[in-house]
Structure formats: structure tokens, C-alpha cells
């Protein structure tokens, strides 16, 4: 039964509220040890307790938070590529299983980099003069790392690629598309800020799923532009091949052009092939 008018609008809104909340709850459940330690961190009253909690979070994140987040991005990818009615539980746990190893190893890499940046920030934060200024560089690198991490999950859920290709392309997309990347991190930052300071009920029900949707939406725009550029380049190469054959061999030239169009673009090896389920 399909509702129309105002009732149809309310139905669609309630449907999306249900989808976002279900995926967010699954995300929290699958990463429960991480969130439990995070809750303890909020209640820490000494510097030693804070440092111990941060260290434990860094250890737990690759094995809990990263696989769970990869699964959540898999569902967000379905929604934003036209499959709004994809089964939630099946899609989530399939994404969890398929991306577990890559997300875990990627989580270890990001956790290690995060610990290094945090250590450097604390060191330079206690310095004065030139060394004190370096903490702003560390902060900039931290923002860059966070943005690339969101792209990391989007690429993993959307393309068939090896782990280090995913990490490399996440960094390249971050650097090569600063406006989209900054827009994404600002919106995600607003969601996180509002969730922790204004409406804490968003954390277990909407925070993660909203971040996944925002992040993949931005990535999908960037990826679409890259595909357009690749197609334009392929068309130019095909036209050049056709012209080289000359008017006397137009038939052979047309054949070469068609073959060039049918071949994968040269950048497809770099950006992988889209996942199809």
C-alpha cells in the first residue's frame, strides 16, 4: 500500500528514521567494547585514567569499531546508489563479514598513526617557541587523517581494491578534493558535537548512520567526477586513434575507436572496480 500526499511524506520520514536507527544500533552493538571504554573515558577523573582509556580505545578500535563501521558504510552505499529497500540486517552483516580483514588491518594502521599524532601533540603542546608552533601542524595532520579515514570506509564499501590502494587513494582523494573533504568533515563534526553536547540520544540511534550517509554522499560526488574525467579521456583517446587511421582506412579506425571505448580506462586499475552484489 502506497501513501500519497502528507501521509506519504510522514511514511517516508518514519521509514528513514527506522532505517537509520536500526543500522546505528547494529553499529553500536558490534562495536560495544569500544563504546563501553569510551563511556569509561568520559568518567575518567585523572590524567592517567584518560591516557589508559585512550590507549585501550586504540587497541579495541581495529577489532570492533572499524569492522562495524565498514558494515554501516556498506548499507549507506546501498541507500545512496539507488537501493533504498536493501535488506538491512543481511546487507550489514554481509558487509561486516566481507570487509572484516581489510577494515581490521586498516584500523591498525589508522590507530598507530593516531597514537603517533597524539604523542606528538602532547609533546609539542608542552614546548614553547618554534616547537610549540608545530602542534598546529600536528592538528592539521590529524584533521587530514580523519578525513581520509571516512574516505577509507567509503572506498572499501564501494570498490574492489587492495588495502594499501584503499589507504593511498583515501589520502589522494582527501588532498585532491579539499572543498568536498572539508565540507564532509565539518558536517560530520556538527553531527558529533550535537550528539555529545545537545542530544545524546543521537549517539545510540542516529550519530553513526548519519555520519556514514554524509561521508558516502560526498565520496560518491567525488567518484562521479572522477568517472566523468576518465570517460572524457577515453573518448579523446578513441577519437585520436580514429584520426590516426586516416580517411582511407576509416573502417579500421572505427574498429579501433570502439575497442578503445570498450577497454577499461587506464585509471580504473588505480580506483578499482565497483562492487556488485
N, C-alpha and C positions, 0 to 999 in steps of 0.2 A: 504494500500500500504506500503510495507516494503522496505526501502532503504538499500543498501549494500555499502561496501567499505567506502570511505571517506565521502560520502554523508550520509551514515548510521551513521557514527560516529558523524558528525555535528548534525544530527537529534536527536540522543540520548542526546548529550550535551545540546542542546536547550530545550529538553523535561525536563531534570532535572533542568535546570535553571528556567523554568516556574514553576515546582512543588515547588521548594524551595522558590521562591519569593512569590507565591500565599499563601502558608502556613505562611510565615513570615508576610505578610501584614495582614492576618486574625488575627495573634497573636497580632500585634500592635493595630489593631482596637479594639479587645476585651479587651485589657488592656490599652486603650487610656488614661484614667485618670492618671494612674501610670506614663506613659511616658510623659504626659504633666507636671506633677510635677517634673519629672526628668529633663526636659528641663529647668524649672524654677530654679532648683538646680544648673545647670551649669552656670546660670547667676547671682547666689547669690554673693553678694559682702561683706557681713558681717558674722561673726560667728553665730549670732542669726538667720539670714536667712538660713544658712546652717543647723543648728540644727532643725529649724522648718520644713524645707523641708524633712530632714531625718525622722523626726517623722511622717510627713504626708505620706511619702512613705511606712513606716512600717504599717500604718493604712490601706492604699489602697491596698497594695500587696496581702493580703489574699483574697480579694474580686474581684480583677481584674487580676493581674499578674499570680497568681497561677492557677486558673481555665483555663486561656488562655494557659498557658504553658503545663498543663496536656493534653489539647486538641492537642497541637502541637506534644507532645511526642506520642500521640495515632497514629497520622499519620506516624511519624518516625518509630514507631514499625511495622506498616503495611509494609512500604518500606523494612525494614531490615529483615523481616520474609518471604519475597518472594511475597508479594502482592504489587508490584510496581504500578499496574494500579488501585489501590483502589481509589474510587471517593473522591476527595479532600475535597469539601465542606461538603458532607454527613458525612465522617469519622471525620472531625474536629469537627463539631457541635454535633455529637453523643458523641464523647469523652468529649466535654465540658459539656454536659448535664449529662452524666453518672458519671463523676468524680468531679462534681462541689462541692458537700458537703465535700467529703474527702479532696480535694485539698484546699478548703477554711479553714477547721479546721487545716489541716496540715500547711497551710500558717500562721495561727495564732500562732502555736507552733514555727515555724521557725522564724517568726517576733519577737516574745517575746525573744527567745534565742539570736537573732541578736542584739536586743536593749540592753540586759544584757551584751553581749560581748563588744558592742561598748562603753557602760558606763564604764565598767571595763578598757577597753583600754585607754580611756581618763583619768581615774583616775590614773592608774599606769604609764601612759606616763608622767605625771607631777611629779612623785616621783623620788627619787634618791636611789642609793644603791640597796639593795635586792629587794625592792618593784618595782624599775624601771625595773629589770630583768623580773619580772612577766608579763610585757606587751608582751614579746616574747611567753610566754605560752598562753596568750590570742590570739595572732596572729595564733598560731598553732591550737588552738581550732576553730578559725574562718575558717581556711582552711578545717579542718575536717568537720565542719558544712556545708560548701559549697559543698564539695564532696558528702556528704550524701544526700544533697538536690537534686542533679542531679540523684542519685540512687533512691531517693524517687519517682521522676516522672517516672523513668523507671519501677520500680516495680508496681506502681499504674496503668500504662498503660498496663502492661503485665500479671499481676496476680490478681486473686480474693482473697483479703485479707482484714482484718480489719485494721483500720487506725493505731493503735498503733503497730500492727505487721509490717506494712509497714515502719514506722519510726524506729522500732527496727532493722529490717533486713537491712535497708539502712545503719545504723550505723555499723552493723556487717559485711556487705559486704565491707564497706569502710576500716575498721580495718583489716579484714581478707585478703584483696587483695590490699595491699598498692601500688604495682607496677602498676597495671591496673588503680587504682584510681588516682595515681599521674600523669600517662600518660594522663588520661582524663582531669584532671584539668589544666594541662599545655597546652594542645591543645585548650581547651575552653578559657583559659587565653589569648592565642595568638590571637584567633578569636576576643575576646572582645577588646584587645589592638589595633589591626589593625583597627577594626571598629571605635574606638573612636579617634584614632590619625592619621591614614593614609587615610582610605577610608570610610568616614562617610556614604556614600550611602549604605553601607552594613547593617547599623542599621535597616532601614525600610524594606529592601528587603531580606537579607540573614543571618544576625547575629544569630537570634534566631533559625532558622531552621537548620543552620549548627551546633549549639551547641546541639540541640536535636538529630541530627544524630550521632554526635561524642559520646555523652553520652550514647545513647541506644546501639550503636555498642559495646562499652566497656562493658556495663552491659550484653549484650547478650553473649559475650565471657565468662564472669564470670559465668553466669547462666548455660551455656552449660557445663562448667567444673563441676559445682555442680551436674547437672543431671547425668553426666558420673559417678561421685563418688557414687551417690545414686544407679545407676544401678549395679555397681560393687558390692556394699554392698548387694543388693537384690539377686544377683546371688550367692554370697558366702553363704548367709543365706539359699537359696534354696538347694545348694549343701550339706550344713551341715544337713539340715532336711532329705535329701535323704539318707545320710550316716547313720544317727541315726536309720533309719528303718531297716537297715541290709539287707543282701543279700537274706534272706529267705522271706522278705516282700518287695521285690523290687517294686512290683506293687503299694502298698500303699505309698512307698517312692516317686515314680514318681508323684503320685497324689498330695502329699503334696508339692513337689517342684513346680509343676505347679500352685497350689493355692498360694504359696508364691510369685511367679512371678507376678501373676495377682493382688495381693493386692497392694494398694498404698504404696510406700516407706515410712518409718517412718518419714523422713524429709519433706514429701510433706505437712504435716499439718503445718509445720513451714514456708514453702515457698509458700503455696497456690497452686491453680490450674491455669493453663494458660487460659487466656481469649480467647474465641472463638466466633466470630461474624459471 
